[in-house]
Amino acid sequence: MSTYLPDTNVVINYGKDLAAKARIDRACAAGSKFVIAPPVLTELTVGVVKGGATYFAQNKIIFEWLRSQSANILDLPRPFMGKVLGFPSKKSDVDVGHHIQRIELVTQASDFANFLKRKDAAGSLWPDIEKSAEVHEQQLDKEFAALQRIAKLKPGSYDLAAQFAKTFKVNGKSPDPNTFRSHFSAAMEYAETTIMRIRGGANPRKNDPGRYGDFQLFFYLADPRIQVLTCEDFSSDTKNSPQRSRIVKLESLP
């Protein structure tokens, strides 16, 4: 059976589009597995905070589905990558338990006000969850600023895979850049396409901030079992990566 990693928009559609919900429910019933990536949980949490009381009931439906899949929550991108590379790397104490509690903060709340109240309860791992949108925007500013800096360099003078590999250095040794690129070819090609577009005058921070989340999801394609399930067309962003065949449209589900 297939293993799908749904992107943020697919999960959102589960909560508001009956046809999308039916497709996903049928796939689950047929034995397909849905894994959940922490970057998707982050973007959905931002949606809960921004949606407030008006959209809380709709967002709760989404998180109830996430709760049903909580046994399949993946590692954060960096520790996931470290395991693939054999170079352990972890820059956060957030683990699966944090993600499960984050989901339950929504699913067990009666309304948005109760959600905000529950975050301050004893034992809460998310006392600042109402700041999720602000923190996420700061992260986007940081990541897109880095891409802007790279885009200003002479084309061909910066090997993105090699620079990434260096950040996984352990005891003076780093992953081989070619091995890194092989494992994460879709993510690397997607990032390099973004850089080329910035050089051409594009402003993804303003006009397409979701590219950062997509970039993070593509790292999980290093697991050959995983297919990224999306509503978008990435054919112009990942033309050469062998992993491109595992970026599939929601409509492809029977």
Order of alpha helices (4+ residues) and beta strands (2+ residues): beta-alpha-alpha-beta-alpha-alpha-alpha-alpha-alpha-alpha-alpha-alpha-alpha-alpha-alpha-beta-beta
